[in-house]
Structure formats: C-alpha cells, structure tokens
Amino acid sequence: MARTLRFVMLVSALLFAGRAIGQDAPEWTNPFPPYRIIGNLYYVGSQGLASYLITTPQGNILINSSLEKSVPLIRDSIEKLGFRFSDTKILLISHAHSDHCAGSAAIKELTGAKYMVMDADVSAIEDGGMLNFGLDSKYNASGASHYQPVKVDRILHDGDQVKLADTVLTAHLTPGHTKGTTTWTMKITDGGMIYNVVIVGSPNVNPGYKLVNNALYPQIASDYERMFRVLKSLPCDIFLGAHGDYYGMEAKYARMKEGGANPFIDPEGYKSYVAEREQAFLTELAKQKQARQ
Ligand SMILES: [Zn+2]
C-alpha cells in the first residue's frame, strides 16, 4: 500500500514537473492487453507505443519507457502478466524521442533499473531532448518534445551486448531518425526452435525533417542510408518495432488469439516493411534535393 502511494505521488510529481509534450495521439495512451509474444518476450506497451519485457531468472529487461503518463500502464501490464515491476533491472530505449523515453526518469527511480543508451543519443537523454537534430534549427523550439533529463548508467556503442542471465540483446546503431536510434536484436528459443528477433528503432522521416543542408545534423541523409543497409542485413523471424503500426501489431495480436501459427513470425513482412520505408526515404530525399535547385 505504502509503495503504491509512493508510486502515485512520484508519478504525479513528475507529470506536474514535466514540460508540455503537446498533443499525444490517443492510441499512444490507450491501454492494450499485455501478452506473451514468444519465449520470454512480452508486449507491455499501449495501443500505439510499444514496450517490451524480457524476463530472466535474474530480473527483467524493459525496452521503451514511453511517455511519463505511460509508466503506470507499463507497470500494470507487467503485473497483469504475473511479474514484478520492481524486478526491472535494465532499461533500454528505441531512440531519444519523448514517446519512447520520457518515462525513464520515473522507471529508474521506482525500480532502480540501470539505464543503457546508445552513445549518439546520450546527450539528448541527459539534457531532456532539448534539440531535435532532424529538424531545422529555426523549427526546433516549436518541434522539440522535451522530457525529464536522466543520467545514463551505461553508454552503448554499435554492436554492444546487454546480458542478463541467459538473455543477450545486441544494440545496432541505426541512425537518421535520431543520431543514436537503436535496433535491438536477440535470439529466442521457443518450442525447441531458435528465432531471430528484430525490434526496429525507427526508419521514419518525420514531418519537418531536413535531409539536405541540415546544420544540426549534416550527415543525416547518409545516416539514414547506413540505417537501411543495417536493417537489410539483419536476419529476422520475429518482426517488432518501437510502434505497433510498424508491424501490424493489433491485427497480429487478434490472429494470435485465434490460435495457429505465431503471427509475429513474419520474415517477409519485415523485408517488405524495410523496402517500403527505404522508398519513402528516397522519395523524400529526392524531393528535398529538387526543392533546393
Ligand atoms: Zn521518434
């Protein structure tokens, strides 16, 4: 009871102290039933913001703290699955935008989890996302979404592994959307089979992103190109991402409830998603180059 009260007070205080995030899409805060995806990997996010729990005998790993107001939802989801929120030992993110990392301050405080972030996103996390490097400097003040600055406990580099018990996650630098956007991979054993899991960090060019002559992020276009090369090189059986709409989460969840083959095993869906997103990037890049001439 005392712990619950402390939780409510802390979350309220953080929400109150938090700067305006702007209008969030309603699906970002709509609760979604938590469920097991495969093996020791679970979905604990909302309808629109994906969070993943990987359970081990030595505690759990959480990927994506989402918004400040997502924290009670994530905690409820973890507890509904029969796990303890306080067993969260490691906190990871997809990238340093508020819809994936603004809840990190509260989660670190409540669970004592170690926060591990890709090197190129660390400055954003530790200054509370004051600059959105994708945007032109003159749009930054209005376009940035700020969050509570948080101290990073371990700085990750491309290819680094995060280990807990028998679970090993690999951090792949897939930059462009942010400088340190991270795609997580792991191998999961289920029913005697080994599956390659890919959790895509974000391949998207947001509205207002400047791919040409971006003073805050001069190498943005070549970083996107690098990111697509990396995504195309990753073996993928289980296709996941920072938002459920990358991989048709809701439709796959509905199919899973009907039984039969696990719909999250979708190597073809992964390939066509990456190809489609690369085309969207190339189209936008060509448009921006054209506009400069
Ligand atoms: Zn983002």
Residues whose N, C-alpha, C, O or C-beta is under 5 A from the ligand:
A	BS01	ZN	H97
